[in-house]
Amino acid sequence: MSLGRQLKNPAGPIRPARPRLGPRTAYLVQRILMPSPFYRWLGARIESSPRVRRLFTGTEKKIKEEIFGCRMCGQCALPATGYACPMSCPKELRNGPCGGVGADGSCEVHPEMRCVWVQAYERAASQGRAGDLARLQRPIDHRLWGQSSWVNYWQGRDENLWTDDDGLATPAALHLPATLKGPATRQAPQDPQDRQGPADRPGQRKQGPAGQQTRDGMRVRAGRK
Ligand code: SF4
């Protein structure tokens, strides 16, 4: 995050939030809020009146701030991050943790707090959704800060926020200590090449079968959600 925005952040320094809604309930609510002709109509009505729009956005802010530590980026990543808000990461990382996560899962900037991405992994894994974390979050449009992400969602404006779950061979894994690990959700098919030697060690790049760069055996391809 830029120093300018960090300084302007009215709520003070960004701190990792701890979601107040359990992951199971959060995924259930997600199903209720899925875009439909009704929600599209509702979104259009909300947007047609500046006053209603302000009211609705203010209500969304209150609810999501309280439950998820939402900062109203307007392009919600929650469905793909186990309902742990990545914008509550002090570094605003939307594609996984930085290299400073403590061995106990603590945040590097606020060691007394748990890393948002450790929480995201645990929450997603507990619902069989750890594979979601293998999607790549695209850069957000910073002009949309403060807008209602619900309305943007219903109006289909955030459809390309992340890549497809396109059969990535390796599920997301944060290499947590055994005591912190959630249940495994998707078995990675064993790639015989993974057993071949030093060239396949984590951190070393190799060429994928379709000529794509891969890291740790993970294929990366952009696509639609
Ligand atoms: S709208 Fe943005 S800031 Fe708010 S919960 Fe979703 S990702 Fe986090």
py3Dmol code that shows the C-alpha trace and the ligand (Angstrom):
import py3Dmol

protein = """\
ATOM      1  CA  MET A   1       0.000   0.000   0.000  1.00  0.00           C
ATOM      2  CA  SER A   2       1.215   3.469  -0.776  1.00  0.00           C
ATOM      3  CA  LEU A   3       2.413   5.568   2.122  1.00  0.00           C
ATOM      4  CA  GLY A   4      -0.087   8.243   1.076  1.00  0.00           C
ATOM      5  CA  ARG A   5      -3.091   5.940   1.460  1.00  0.00           C
ATOM      6  CA  GLN A   6      -1.707   4.424   4.680  1.00  0.00           C
ATOM      7  CA  LEU A   7      -1.502   7.952   6.116  1.00  0.00           C
ATOM      8  CA  LYS A   8      -4.948   8.866   4.818  1.00  0.00           C
ATOM      9  CA  ASN A   9      -6.588   5.726   6.147  1.00  0.00           C
ATOM     10  CA  PRO A  10      -9.068   7.206   8.645  1.00  0.00           C
ATOM     11  CA  ALA A  11      -9.206   4.008  10.659  1.00  0.00           C
ATOM     12  CA  GLY A  12      -5.474   4.202  11.320  1.00  0.00           C
ATOM     13  CA  PRO A  13      -2.879   1.608  10.410  1.00  0.00           C
ATOM     14  CA  ILE A  14      -4.309  -1.467   8.728  1.00  0.00           C
ATOM     15  CA  ARG A  15      -4.520  -4.453  11.025  1.00  0.00           C
ATOM     16  CA  PRO A  16      -5.300  -8.061  10.126  1.00  0.00           C
ATOM     17  CA  ALA A  17      -8.980  -8.658  10.792  1.00  0.00           C
ATOM     18  CA  ARG A  18     -10.412 -11.747  12.406  1.00  0.00           C
ATOM     19  CA  PRO A  19     -13.719 -12.579  10.691  1.00  0.00           C
ATOM     20  CA  ARG A  20     -16.624 -12.828  13.079  1.00  0.00           C
ATOM     21  CA  LEU A  21     -18.657 -15.083  10.864  1.00  0.00           C
ATOM     22  CA  GLY A  22     -17.759 -18.763  10.679  1.00  0.00           C
ATOM     23  CA  PRO A  23     -16.707 -19.984   7.241  1.00  0.00           C
ATOM     24  CA  ARG A  24     -19.660 -22.354   6.871  1.00  0.00           C
ATOM     25  CA  THR A  25     -22.197 -19.586   7.457  1.00  0.00           C
ATOM     26  CA  ALA A  26     -20.243 -17.207   5.230  1.00  0.00           C
ATOM     27  CA  TYR A  27     -20.380 -19.612   2.281  1.00  0.00           C
ATOM     28  CA  LEU A  28     -24.098 -20.120   2.925  1.00  0.00           C
ATOM     29  CA  VAL A  29     -24.753 -16.376   2.904  1.00  0.00           C
ATOM     30  CA  GLN A  30     -22.770 -16.179  -0.324  1.00  0.00           C
ATOM     31  CA  ARG A  31     -25.257 -18.542  -1.940  1.00  0.00           C
ATOM     32  CA  ILE A  32     -28.148 -16.365  -0.826  1.00  0.00           C
ATOM     33  CA  LEU A  33     -26.504 -13.245  -2.261  1.00  0.00           C
ATOM     34  CA  MET A  34     -25.600 -14.799  -5.623  1.00  0.00           C
ATOM     35  CA  PRO A  35     -26.458 -12.558  -8.581  1.00  0.00           C
ATOM     36  CA  SER A  36     -29.933 -13.127  -9.957  1.00  0.00           C
ATOM     37  CA  PRO A  37     -32.431 -11.095 -11.991  1.00  0.00           C
ATOM     38  CA  PHE A  38     -33.870  -9.879  -8.682  1.00  0.00           C
ATOM     39  CA  TYR A  39     -30.532  -8.674  -7.314  1.00  0.00           C
ATOM     40  CA  ARG A  40     -29.669  -7.106 -10.659  1.00  0.00           C
ATOM     41  CA  TRP A  41     -32.942  -5.193 -10.505  1.00  0.00           C
ATOM     42  CA  LEU A  42     -32.298  -4.240  -6.887  1.00  0.00           C
ATOM     43  CA  GLY A  43     -28.783  -3.038  -7.725  1.00  0.00           C
ATOM     44  CA  ALA A  44     -30.118  -0.882 -10.541  1.00  0.00           C
ATOM     45  CA  ARG A  45     -32.743   0.636  -8.242  1.00  0.00           C
ATOM     46  CA  ILE A  46     -30.136   1.370  -5.590  1.00  0.00           C
ATOM     47  CA  GLU A  47     -27.894   3.052  -8.123  1.00  0.00           C
ATOM     48  CA  SER A  48     -30.698   5.132  -9.581  1.00  0.00           C
ATOM     49  CA  SER A  49     -30.956   7.266  -6.450  1.00  0.00           C
ATOM     50  CA  PRO A  50     -27.834   8.886  -4.945  1.00  0.00           C
ATOM     51  CA  ARG A  51     -29.520   8.987  -1.540  1.00  0.00           C
ATOM     52  CA  VAL A  52     -30.496   5.309  -1.546  1.00  0.00           C
ATOM     53  CA  ARG A  53     -27.071   4.444  -2.869  1.00  0.00           C
ATOM     54  CA  ARG A  54     -25.369   6.311  -0.027  1.00  0.00           C
ATOM     55  CA  LEU A  55     -27.639   4.658   2.518  1.00  0.00           C
ATOM     56  CA  PHE A  56     -27.110   1.182   1.116  1.00  0.00           C
ATOM     57  CA  THR A  57     -23.354   1.621   0.830  1.00  0.00           C
ATOM     58  CA  GLY A  58     -23.172   2.960   4.379  1.00  0.00           C
ATOM     59  CA  THR A  59     -25.128  -0.043   5.671  1.00  0.00           C
ATOM     60  CA  GLU A  60     -22.914  -2.469   3.769  1.00  0.00           C
ATOM     61  CA  LYS A  61     -19.844  -0.751   5.184  1.00  0.00           C
ATOM     62  CA  LYS A  62     -21.118  -1.059   8.754  1.00  0.00           C
ATOM     63  CA  ILE A  63     -22.025  -4.738   8.370  1.00  0.00           C
ATOM     64  CA  LYS A  64     -18.891  -5.831   6.564  1.00  0.00           C
ATOM     65  CA  GLU A  65     -16.561  -3.695   8.647  1.00  0.00           C
ATOM     66  CA  GLU A  66     -17.925  -5.300  11.782  1.00  0.00           C
ATOM     67  CA  ILE A  67     -17.876  -8.857  10.467  1.00  0.00           C
ATOM     68  CA  PHE A  68     -14.870  -8.975   8.135  1.00  0.00           C
ATOM     69  CA  GLY A  69     -12.870  -5.816   8.863  1.00  0.00           C
ATOM     70  CA  CYS A  70     -13.926  -4.658   5.375  1.00  0.00           C
ATOM     71  CA  ARG A  71     -12.242  -1.510   4.062  1.00  0.00           C
ATOM     72  CA  MET A  72     -14.648  -1.021   1.125  1.00  0.00           C
ATOM     73  CA  CYS A  73     -12.302  -1.653  -1.765  1.00  0.00           C
ATOM     74  CA  GLY A  74     -15.428  -2.171  -3.859  1.00  0.00           C
ATOM     75  CA  GLN A  75     -14.164  -5.377  -5.480  1.00  0.00           C
ATOM     76  CA  CYS A  76     -14.718  -8.084  -2.954  1.00  0.00           C
ATOM     77  CA  ALA A  77     -12.316 -11.005  -2.828  1.00  0.00           C
ATOM     78  CA  LEU A  78     -13.974 -12.734   0.122  1.00  0.00           C
ATOM     79  CA  PRO A  79     -15.589 -15.637  -1.816  1.00  0.00           C
ATOM     80  CA  ALA A  80     -12.132 -16.732  -2.992  1.00  0.00           C
ATOM     81  CA  THR A  81     -10.275 -16.184   0.287  1.00  0.00           C
ATOM     82  CA  GLY A  82     -12.253 -18.200   2.808  1.00  0.00           C
ATOM     83  CA  TYR A  83     -14.029 -14.975   3.798  1.00  0.00           C
ATOM     84  CA  ALA A  84     -10.903 -13.471   5.337  1.00  0.00           C
ATOM     85  CA  CYS A  85     -10.446  -9.980   3.911  1.00  0.00           C
ATOM     86  CA  PRO A  86      -7.082  -9.639   2.138  1.00  0.00           C
ATOM     87  CA  MET A  87      -7.358  -5.851   2.307  1.00  0.00           C
ATOM     88  CA  SER A  88      -7.000  -6.119   6.073  1.00  0.00           C
ATOM     89  CA  CYS A  89      -3.476  -7.396   5.476  1.00  0.00           C
ATOM     90  CA  PRO A  90      -1.229  -4.423   6.365  1.00  0.00           C
ATOM     91  CA  LYS A  91       0.460  -4.920   2.991  1.00  0.00           C
ATOM     92  CA  GLU A  92      -2.851  -5.358   1.156  1.00  0.00           C
ATOM     93  CA  LEU A  93      -1.632  -8.578  -0.428  1.00  0.00           C
ATOM     94  CA  ARG A  94      -4.391 -10.190  -2.446  1.00  0.00           C
ATOM     95  CA  ASN A  95      -2.441 -13.221  -3.617  1.00  0.00           C
ATOM     96  CA  GLY A  96      -1.183 -14.927  -0.514  1.00  0.00           C
ATOM     97  CA  PRO A  97       1.030 -14.041   2.419  1.00  0.00           C
ATOM     98  CA  CYS A  98       4.319 -12.185   2.392  1.00  0.00           C
ATOM     99  CA  GLY A  99       7.509 -13.866   3.481  1.00  0.00           C
ATOM    100  CA  GLY A 100       7.270 -12.532   7.004  1.00  0.00           C
ATOM    101  CA  VAL A 101       4.590 -14.751   8.500  1.00  0.00           C
ATOM    102  CA  GLY A 102       5.719 -16.031  11.892  1.00  0.00           C
ATOM    103  CA  ALA A 103       6.179 -19.732  12.517  1.00  0.00           C
ATOM    104  CA  ASP A 104       3.112 -19.523  14.739  1.00  0.00           C
ATOM    105  CA  GLY A 105       1.047 -17.947  11.946  1.00  0.00           C
ATOM    106  CA  SER A 106       1.453 -14.390  13.226  1.00  0.00           C
ATOM    107  CA  CYS A 107       1.512 -11.248  11.100  1.00  0.00           C
ATOM    108  CA  GLU A 108       4.927  -9.690  10.519  1.00  0.00           C
ATOM    109  CA  VAL A 109       3.631  -6.142  10.987  1.00  0.00           C
ATOM    110  CA  HIS A 110       1.350  -6.875  13.942  1.00  0.00           C
ATOM    111  CA  PRO A 111       2.855  -9.977  15.582  1.00  0.00           C
ATOM    112  CA  GLU A 112       0.042 -10.098  18.124  1.00  0.00           C
ATOM    113  CA  MET A 113      -2.413 -10.780  15.266  1.00  0.00           C
ATOM    114  CA  ARG A 114      -2.837 -13.796  13.050  1.00  0.00           C
ATOM    115  CA  CYS A 115      -1.863 -13.445   9.387  1.00  0.00           C
ATOM    116  CA  VAL A 116      -4.936 -12.898   7.225  1.00  0.00           C
ATOM    117  CA  TRP A 117      -3.731 -15.503   4.759  1.00  0.00           C
ATOM    118  CA  VAL A 118      -3.212 -18.150   7.413  1.00  0.00           C
ATOM    119  CA  GLN A 119      -6.806 -17.533   8.446  1.00  0.00           C
ATOM    120  CA  ALA A 120      -7.914 -17.618   4.806  1.00  0.00           C
ATOM    121  CA  TYR A 121      -6.265 -20.992   4.305  1.00  0.00           C
ATOM    122  CA  GLU A 122      -7.686 -22.510   7.471  1.00  0.00           C
ATOM    123  CA  ARG A 123     -11.199 -21.217   6.780  1.00  0.00           C
ATOM    124  CA  ALA A 124     -11.252 -22.257   3.119  1.00  0.00           C
ATOM    125  CA  ALA A 125      -9.745 -25.672   3.893  1.00  0.00           C
ATOM    126  CA  SER A 126     -12.324 -26.331   6.586  1.00  0.00           C
ATOM    127  CA  GLN A 127     -15.024 -26.092   3.907  1.00  0.00           C
ATOM    128  CA  GLY A 128     -13.158 -28.009   1.205  1.00  0.00           C
ATOM    129  CA  ARG A 129     -12.313 -24.779  -0.630  1.00  0.00           C
ATOM    130  CA  ALA A 130      -8.526 -24.546  -0.212  1.00  0.00           C
ATOM    131  CA  GLY A 131      -8.224 -24.822  -3.992  1.00  0.00           C
ATOM    132  CA  ASP A 132      -9.775 -21.324  -4.245  1.00  0.00           C
ATOM    133  CA  LEU A 133      -6.527 -19.912  -2.965  1.00  0.00           C
ATOM    134  CA  ALA A 134      -4.745 -21.148  -6.073  1.00  0.00           C
ATOM    135  CA  ARG A 135      -6.700 -18.646  -8.176  1.00  0.00           C
ATOM    136  CA  LEU A 136      -4.808 -15.520  -9.074  1.00  0.00           C
ATOM    137  CA  GLN A 137      -6.400 -12.283  -7.960  1.00  0.00           C
ATOM    138  CA  ARG A 138      -6.060  -9.627 -10.601  1.00  0.00           C
ATOM    139  CA  PRO A 139      -5.088  -6.051  -9.696  1.00  0.00           C
ATOM    140  CA  ILE A 140      -8.066  -4.061  -8.490  1.00  0.00           C
ATOM    141  CA  ASP A 141      -9.350  -0.790  -9.903  1.00  0.00           C
ATOM    142  CA  HIS A 142      -8.471   1.737  -7.236  1.00  0.00           C
ATOM    143  CA  ARG A 143     -11.103   4.152  -8.527  1.00  0.00           C
ATOM    144  CA  LEU A 144     -13.773   1.875  -7.031  1.00  0.00           C
ATOM    145  CA  TRP A 145     -12.758   2.345  -3.385  1.00  0.00           C
ATOM    146  CA  GLY A 146     -15.774   3.243  -1.278  1.00  0.00           C
ATOM    147  CA  GLN A 147     -18.310   1.741  -3.682  1.00  0.00           C
ATOM    148  CA  SER A 148     -20.721  -1.009  -2.702  1.00  0.00           C
ATOM    149  CA  SER A 149     -19.110  -4.314  -3.627  1.00  0.00           C
ATOM    150  CA  TRP A 150     -22.519  -6.002  -3.346  1.00  0.00           C
ATOM    151  CA  VAL A 151     -23.964  -3.785  -6.056  1.00  0.00           C
ATOM    152  CA  ASN A 152     -20.834  -4.222  -8.179  1.00  0.00           C
ATOM    153  CA  TYR A 153     -21.166  -7.982  -7.708  1.00  0.00           C
ATOM    154  CA  TRP A 154     -24.841  -8.070  -8.641  1.00  0.00           C
ATOM    155  CA  GLN A 155     -24.194  -5.876 -11.669  1.00  0.00           C
ATOM    156  CA  GLY A 156     -21.441  -8.209 -12.879  1.00  0.00           C
ATOM    157  CA  ARG A 157     -18.689  -5.599 -12.626  1.00  0.00           C
ATOM    158  CA  ASP A 158     -16.264  -7.801 -10.732  1.00  0.00           C
ATOM    159  CA  GLU A 159     -16.531 -10.894 -12.870  1.00  0.00           C
ATOM    160  CA  ASN A 160     -12.851 -10.948 -13.742  1.00  0.00           C
ATOM    161  CA  LEU A 161     -11.437 -10.334 -10.316  1.00  0.00           C
ATOM    162  CA  TRP A 162      -9.675 -13.694 -10.229  1.00  0.00           C
ATOM    163  CA  THR A 163      -8.677 -16.454 -12.600  1.00  0.00           C
ATOM    164  CA  ASP A 164     -10.460 -19.742 -13.149  1.00  0.00           C
ATOM    165  CA  ASP A 165     -10.057 -22.711 -10.910  1.00  0.00           C
ATOM    166  CA  ASP A 166      -8.716 -24.377 -13.988  1.00  0.00           C
ATOM    167  CA  GLY A 167      -7.465 -27.680 -12.780  1.00  0.00           C
ATOM    168  CA  LEU A 168      -4.359 -26.429 -11.046  1.00  0.00           C
ATOM    169  CA  ALA A 169      -2.347 -29.463 -10.168  1.00  0.00           C
ATOM    170  CA  THR A 170      -1.277 -28.226  -6.776  1.00  0.00           C
ATOM    171  CA  PRO A 171      -3.761 -26.985  -4.182  1.00  0.00           C
ATOM    172  CA  ALA A 172      -2.821 -23.915  -2.210  1.00  0.00           C
ATOM    173  CA  ALA A 173      -0.593 -24.731   0.726  1.00  0.00           C
ATOM    174  CA  LEU A 174       0.970 -22.362   3.175  1.00  0.00           C
ATOM    175  CA  HIS A 175       3.294 -24.967   4.647  1.00  0.00           C
ATOM    176  CA  LEU A 176       1.790 -24.500   8.071  1.00  0.00           C
ATOM    177  CA  PRO A 177       3.052 -26.428  11.048  1.00  0.00           C
ATOM    178  CA  ALA A 178       1.032 -29.639  11.452  1.00  0.00           C
ATOM    179  CA  THR A 179      -0.825 -28.192  14.428  1.00  0.00           C
ATOM    180  CA  LEU A 180      -2.187 -25.303  12.347  1.00  0.00           C
ATOM    181  CA  LYS A 181      -3.192 -27.287   9.291  1.00  0.00           C
ATOM    182  CA  GLY A 182      -6.833 -27.675   8.335  1.00  0.00           C
ATOM    183  CA  PRO A 183      -8.115 -30.843   6.708  1.00  0.00           C
ATOM    184  CA  ALA A 184      -6.748 -31.500   3.257  1.00  0.00           C
ATOM    185  CA  THR A 185      -9.336 -30.801   0.621  1.00  0.00           C
ATOM    186  CA  ARG A 186      -8.058 -31.693  -2.779  1.00  0.00           C
ATOM    187  CA  GLN A 187      -5.454 -34.311  -3.391  1.00  0.00           C
ATOM    188  CA  ALA A 188      -2.829 -33.117  -5.783  1.00  0.00           C
ATOM    189  CA  PRO A 189      -2.218 -35.711  -8.450  1.00  0.00           C
ATOM    190  CA  GLN A 190       1.320 -36.905  -7.911  1.00  0.00           C
ATOM    191  CA  ASP A 191       3.457 -35.610 -10.714  1.00  0.00           C
ATOM    192  CA  PRO A 192       6.219 -38.146 -11.350  1.00  0.00           C
ATOM    193  CA  GLN A 193       8.535 -35.239 -12.214  1.00  0.00           C
ATOM    194  CA  ASP A 194       8.121 -33.938  -8.682  1.00  0.00           C
ATOM    195  CA  ARG A 195      10.171 -36.846  -7.451  1.00  0.00           C
ATOM    196  CA  GLN A 196      12.956 -36.352  -9.894  1.00  0.00           C
ATOM    197  CA  GLY A 197      15.389 -34.198  -8.041  1.00  0.00           C
ATOM    198  CA  PRO A 198      16.756 -30.777  -7.269  1.00  0.00           C
ATOM    199  CA  ALA A 199      15.228 -29.129 -10.347  1.00  0.00           C
ATOM    200  CA  ASP A 200      11.780 -29.589  -8.808  1.00  0.00           C
ATOM    201  CA  ARG A 201      12.483 -28.117  -5.409  1.00  0.00           C
ATOM    202  CA  PRO A 202      10.175 -25.304  -4.247  1.00  0.00           C
ATOM    203  CA  GLY A 203      11.185 -21.913  -5.557  1.00  0.00           C
ATOM    204  CA  GLN A 204      12.740 -23.193  -8.746  1.00  0.00           C
ATOM    205  CA  ARG A 205      11.015 -22.499 -12.015  1.00  0.00           C
ATOM    206  CA  LYS A 206      10.538 -25.097 -14.672  1.00  0.00           C
ATOM    207  CA  GLN A 207       8.816 -25.206 -18.012  1.00  0.00           C
ATOM    208  CA  GLY A 208       5.257 -26.617 -17.988  1.00  0.00           C
ATOM    209  CA  PRO A 209       3.960 -29.072 -20.565  1.00  0.00           C
ATOM    210  CA  ALA A 210       2.200 -26.373 -22.549  1.00  0.00           C
ATOM    211  CA  GLY A 211       5.209 -24.093 -22.434  1.00  0.00           C
ATOM    212  CA  GLN A 212       3.878 -22.092 -19.485  1.00  0.00           C
ATOM    213  CA  GLN A 213       6.121 -21.104 -16.629  1.00  0.00           C
ATOM    214  CA  THR A 214       5.340 -23.111 -13.556  1.00  0.00           C
ATOM    215  CA  ARG A 215       6.429 -22.690  -9.973  1.00  0.00           C
ATOM    216  CA  ASP A 216       6.317 -25.537  -7.500  1.00  0.00           C
ATOM    217  CA  GLY A 217       4.523 -27.556 -10.146  1.00  0.00           C
ATOM    218  CA  MET A 218       1.634 -25.055 -10.310  1.00  0.00           C
ATOM    219  CA  ARG A 219       0.242 -24.262 -13.744  1.00  0.00           C
ATOM    220  CA  VAL A 220      -0.768 -20.649 -14.155  1.00  0.00           C
ATOM    221  CA  ARG A 221      -3.321 -19.633 -16.753  1.00  0.00           C
ATOM    222  CA  ALA A 222      -5.560 -16.615 -16.808  1.00  0.00           C
ATOM    223  CA  GLY A 223      -9.239 -17.163 -17.429  1.00  0.00           C
ATOM    224  CA  ARG A 224     -12.754 -16.255 -16.430  1.00  0.00           C
ATOM    225  CA  LYS A 225     -14.181 -16.856 -12.985  1.00  0.00           C
TER     226      LYS A 225
END
"""
ligand_1 = """\
8
SF4
S -14.955 -5.308 -0.338
Fe -12.697 -5.354 -0.353
S -12.121 -4.511 1.646
Fe -14.289 -5.183 1.789
S -14.293 -7.302 2.560
Fe -14.297 -7.395 0.314
S -12.096 -7.527 -0.227
Fe -12.208 -6.781 1.871
"""
view = py3Dmol.view(width=600, height=400)
view.addModel(protein, "pdb")
view.setStyle({"model": 0}, {"cartoon": {"style": "trace"}})
view.addModel(ligand_1, "xyz")
view.setStyle({"model": 1}, {"stick": {}})
view.zoomTo()
view.show()
